[in-house]
Amino acid sequence: MNENFKMLAKTLFGFEELLAKELRALGATNVQIGVRNVSFVGDNGFMYKANMALRTAVRVLKPIKSFNVTSEDDLYRQLQYIKWDEYLDVDGTFAIDAVANSDNFTHSHYLALKSKDAIADYFRKKYDKRPNVDVKHPDLQVNIHIQKEYCTVSLDSSGDSLHKRGYRSATNIAPINEVLAAGLVLHSGYDGTQNFIDPMCGSGTILIEAAMIANNIPANINRREFGFEKWNDFDEDLFDVIRNSLLKKVKESDSVLIGYDKAPSAVRKAIENIKNAHLEDFIKVSQENFFTTEKEVEGKTIVLFNPPYGERLEIDVPIFYKEIGNTLKRGYPNTNAWLITSDFSGGLKSVGLRTSRKIKLYNGKLECRLVKYEMYEGSKKAKYNN
Ligand SMILES: C[S@@+](CC[C@H](N)C(=O)[O-])C[C@H]1O[C@@H](n2cnc3c(N)ncnc32)[C@H](O)[C@@H]1O
């Protein structure tokens, strides 16, 4: 039962190094960085731990078979060699997630259909009946990945994407993905020893992820379910042991986390989400216009936010971003300020501060930059552009 096997954690572009670092810290071996993924080795218990604790992983896959394929018929045949009844009961349900990066397979929808037929027919031949497909809540989520002629079949141990942490109520604000928020915080170097401010906090995602990092709270402690909990080999006692050992490592940081938003509805939503995450003792949110604020804490401080982008929300981009630069200059000395935006020309150019770092990332399909401004006091103001 305690055998080691290879797994693949998928992530967002630009977070591969962060994820590898998280995996090593958790105790993974053979950690290898790919594009939008990191492979590693561990046992079942580690797979539970990875799902529970990783902040920058979107899902954790367990490959069960790899082979060469050149056509859909070929794939159908190869899939029938897998002993599916070891993983799924005939009365259970399954779903297929198929991705192909290959000239031979250009329709991933058709690929998924063909794979579904192969699994259904495997059962039909053996049991004269077949498991049903349930795309929303399957007992087994199968992942088919084809790279040129190389196909990897994996079981998705996460089920739903790991960004669904379980603390967020429905929202009409443009919220940032939780995995993206966690990665931004880790990129900023925040570790709970500095103060932390999100001055345009919307529904509070960045603050919540930051507070969980500060207190070493497992990223998915509030989540209702993981895919592996429905697997035939699920070991509930082991899962409890892993969960409890992660909870023992929770520490209480005395870092102050502060959020502002000028919209009362956003402030209400942030407070609700923070309560859902049981973090109300660590995060203080108030209704403020960032442009009229000044830093209200002493000592090392990180400011991190995703301001509105022109694409999503109605603002005059150059004026708004210029005001961001002015506010940081005026009110936030001795601060490392980070922001993520997709507004390169009108937005970033208008901030009027020199960036000390620029990281390419994506917010959904939007190409973005996470940029850093180092705000000094006194003579070092020379760092400014204008
Ligand atoms: C892209 S949203 C942030 C989303 C947030 N990260 C989340 O996860 O929900 C931008 C937020 O900036 C707020 N905002 C716009 N102008 C502001 C200002 N001058 N001061 C404070 N908040 C502002 C908006 O109300 C909106 O909630």
The ligand as a Gaussian input file, in Angstrom:
#p B3LYP/6-31G(d) Opt

LIG

0 1
 C      -10.090000      43.205000     -10.113000
 S      -10.946000      43.611000      -8.652000
 C      -10.012000      42.790000      -7.405000
 C      -10.459000      41.375000      -7.228000
 C       -9.918000      40.715000      -6.008000
 N       -8.496000      40.440000      -6.101000
 C      -10.692000      39.445000      -5.717000
 O      -10.109000      38.374000      -5.680000
 O      -11.912000      39.506000      -5.585000
 C      -10.531000      45.268000      -8.418000
 C      -11.180000      45.896000      -7.200000
 O      -10.660000      47.211000      -7.059000
 C      -11.661000      47.992000      -6.449000
 N      -11.290000      49.403000      -6.636000
 C      -11.323000      50.147000      -7.763000
 N      -10.851000      51.382000      -7.522000
 C      -10.516000      51.452000      -6.215000
 C       -9.973000      52.456000      -5.370000
 N       -9.682000      53.656000      -5.836000
 N       -9.740000      52.150000      -4.075000
 C      -10.040000      50.927000      -3.582000
 N      -10.570000      49.946000      -4.333000
 C      -10.792000      50.179000      -5.639000
 C      -12.917000      47.566000      -7.141000
 O      -14.065000      47.901000      -6.347000
 C      -12.691000      46.048000      -7.275000
 O      -13.286000      45.356000      -6.220000

